[in-house]
Amino acid sequence: MNNLPITLLIFFGMFASCKDNTATKDQALKSEPISEVTEPFLNTSAFKTTQEFKDYWYAGEAEITSYKLEQARYGEMRDGTAVLVFVTEDFLPQKQVKSDRYDKANTPILKLNFTKNFSTGVYPYSIMQSTFYAVSNNQHALKVSCSVQEWCGHVYAQLNNRDQFEIRSHSYFESEGDDDFTIDKAILENELWTQLRLDPKSLPVGEFEAIPSLEFLQLKHIETKPYFAKAINKVGQYIINYHELDRKLTINYNTEFPYDITSWEETYKDGHGGKTLTTKATQLKTIKSPYWNKNSNTDKNLRETLQLK
């Protein structure tokens, strides 16, 4: 894997699962109001990398953090694990793929591979979102993708940042099927996680339109489009609240570099009864590793270190 100063692209993905028929599109916002908001903004100032940043992110290693996961699904809480893998790469802006070699024309990115694993009764879920976000921190994610596998079937979706957001999705549900469409650009929830790792102070605040994570949109079978949101950025805590969806996401982070994410919570109505539940993830262990080279049986101890089964 190439870890030169790299291309940041958001790989925006959609999640699928056995269908949860909870209607959330037309629900009124009932979550607690957000105060102390300011005018929204999209950061336009190019991020300047410091020596501290280069020493941490350009050292030829990925940052891997494991989390204890309590996931809401079908109106009940499920135990599982989540992993955030952050790594810098070189990205080809035209092809929108990882470059096989370094070139000055490449775009340096901070990539996030975000995985979840949990079971619902007898069958397991495996979810992965990839976000490719430019280290310049002055544009939307270049690419985002997401896949979900479970015993009912699997789905995949990809968002590419071109003149508009181009989205291609594949689902085993008849009502969703295969689809290609474009939407106007808006803040992507997926990109907020990588933007936070570069500069938490650059996160958007106030009232604005945002596209929720494709995991959430696919699991809830909601149209992929921008929704009205309000956000605040407290000390070590970023909160975004979607009024139309009656959903709140809280990301807790370390205020000191490298701004690691310590935990998060996601509250919304889930299951056929529309019960309000909160998905929670709490940090277990963080390591730095060139994990792509750690693929022999003797490297299993790294999973034990991360407290992953």
N, C-alpha and C positions, 0 to 999 in steps of 0.2 A: 504493500500500500504506500502511496506517495504522500508525504507529509510536508512538502515544501510550502512556503507562503502561498496561500491557496485561494480557491474560489468559493465564495459563500453563496450557497444556493438553497432555496427552501424547497424541500421535497414535500409537497403537500398531498397527504393521502386520505382516502376515505375508508371508514370502517364499516364492516358488515357483520351480520349475525343473524341467528334465528329471529324472526321479526318480533319486535316489541311494538304493540299497537297503541302505546300511550300517545295521545294527541297533545302536542306541545306547541304547535305553530300559533294557535289562536289564543293561547292562555295569556291572561293579563299578568303583568309583573307583580309578584307579591313579596319578593325578597326585600330585605332591608334597604332603605335608600342610601345612596352614597353622598356624602357631603365633602366639602373642601375641594371640589373639582375646579380645574382651570380649563382654559380653552384647549382643544385638542391640537395635536401637531404630528406631522410625520417628519422625523429627523432628516435634515438635508445637508448637514455638515459632515464631511468625510472624517472618519475615525482615524486618529493618529496612533499608530502602534508604538508603545514604549518598549524599552529594553526588557522590562519585567514581563510584558506581554509576550515578546519574542522568546524569552527564556522558557516560558511556561508552555506556550502553544506551538512553537516551532522546534520542539526538541525531539521530534520523531516518535512521539507517543500519543496515544489517545487517553482521555480522562474517562474512566468508567465508574459510575456510581450506582449501587444497588439500593432498592427501597422495599420496605414492607408495604404491600398493597392491600387495601380493603376496597374492593370494587363493587359498586352498585350495579346489579343486573337482574332483570325480571322481578323487581320489587324486593329483592333480598341482597344482603351483603355477602361477598365472596372473598375468601383469602387468596392472596397470590403474591407475585413479585413484579416489580417494574425495574427497568434499567435505563439510564440515560448515558449514551456514549457520545461524547463531544470530541471531534477531531478536525484539524485543519487539512484542507486539500486544495489542489489546483483544479479549477473548473473551466470547461470550455463553454463560453457564453452562447455561441451559436448552436452547437449540438446539444447543449445543456446536459452534459455528462461529465464525469470525472476524467481529467486528462491523464494519459498514461505517462507523460513526461512533462518536465517543467519548461515553460515558455513564457516570455515576457507578456505575450498576448493573453495568457490565462488570467482568470479572475480568482484571487485568493478567497476562499470561503471557510466558514466554520460550519461544519455539518453536525447535525444531531440525529442519531438513530435512537428512537424512543420505543421501547418494547414493553409489553404487558403480557403476563401469563397467569391465567386463573381458570377455575373450572366451575361450571354450572351443573350441579347434579352429576350425571354420569359422563358428560362430555366437556372437553377442554376448549378454551379460547386461547388463541395466539394472535397478538396485534402488534403491528410495527408501523411507525410513522418515520419518514425521513425528511429532513428539512435542510436545504442548502441556502445559506445566507451569506452574502458578501461581507467580508471583513471591513469594507469601507463603511458599512452601517448607514448608508444613505439611500437605500432603495429597498423595495419589497423583496422577499425571498425569491430567488431565481427559480426554484423548483421545490415542490412538495409532493410526496407520495405516501400512500398508506395501503396496507393490506391487512385483511382479517381472515383467519382460518378457524373454522369450528366444524362440527360434524354435520351441520345442515348444509354447509357449502363454504365457499370463500369468495371474497370480492377484492378488487384492486382499483385504486383511483390515483390519478396523477394530475397535478396542476403545474403548468409551465408559464412563466412570466415573460410574455412577449408584448405585442401592442396592447392586448388585453390579457386577462388570465384565460388560458386555454385549458380546458378540463376534459379528461377522458376517463370514463368510469366503466367498470364491468361488474355486474351483479348477477347472482343466480335467481333473484326474484323477478317474476314476469313484469311487475309494475315498474321495475327499474332497468333491468336488462343492460344492454350496452349503449353508451351515450357519449356523444362528443358535443361540447358547447363552449361558448365563451361568456364571461361576465366582466363587468367593469372592475377595475382594480380598487381594492380597499385594504385596510389593515388586516393581516392574517394572524389569527391567534397562534398558529404554529410558529410564526416567525418571532413572536414575543419571547420565547424561551431562549433562542440564540441571541437575540438583541440584548436581553438582560445580561448574558454572559460577557458581552462586549462592553456595555455601558448602561447600567440600570437607570441612570438619570435621563437617558434618551428615550425611555419607554413612553408611548402616547398616553396622555391623561385627558380628562374632561369627557365631553360627549362626542361620539363619532360613530361611524358605521364600521363593523368588523365582521369578518367571516370566521365563525367558530371552527374549532379543530374538525377536520374531516372525520376523525374518529367519532366525535359526538354526533355529527350530522348523519353519518351512516348508521350508527347504532340506533339512532332515534328515527331514521328514515325521514329526514327533514330536508327541504330544498337547499341546495348549495347556493348561497347568495349572501350579501352583507345584511347584517341585522343591527339595529340600534343598540349601542352599548355606552356605558359610563365606566370610567376607570380612575383610580387614584393610585398613587405610588407613595406609600408611607415608608418609614425607615425599615428596610428589610422586608417589605411586604407589598406585593403588587396585586391589586384586586380589580377584576373586570366583571361587570354585571350586565347581562343581556336582558333587557326589559321584556321583549317579545317572547322570550323563551323561558322566562322565570328560572334563570340559571346564573350561578355565580362561581367564578374561578378565582382562587387565592393561591398565589405562588410566594412562598417564603424563601428568602435568600440571604446569604452572608453579605454584609455591606462592604467588606474588605475584599480586594482582589484575591482570587479569581472569581468572586461573586457566585460561589457554588449554591445550588438549589438544595435547601435542607428538607423541604417538605412541600406538599400542595394539597388543596382540598377543592372538590368540585361538587356543588350542590344543585340538584334538579329533581323533578318528579320522574319516577321510574316505575315500571311495572304496570299491569293492567288496572290496578287500583289508583294509580297516580300518586303513590306515596312519595313524600319528599325524603330523599336519602342523600348522604354525602360520601362520595368516594374520597379516600385519604391515602396518602403515600408518605412514609417517613424514612429518612435516610438511614441506611445500614452501614455501608462502607464505600470509600472512594479509593481507587488506585490509579496510577499512571502506568500504562503498558502499551507496547507495540503488539497488541493482541493478535494481529493477523499472522504473526510468527509463532504464536503460542498455541499450536494445534496438535501437539502430540499428547499421548496418554499421560506423560509425566507433567503436563501443564494443568492437570485437573485441580491441583491444589489452589490455583488462582480462583476457581469457582468457590472453593471452600472459604477462601479469604473474603470473597464477596458475599458469603452466606447464601449462595444460590444452590439449589438442589440439582 
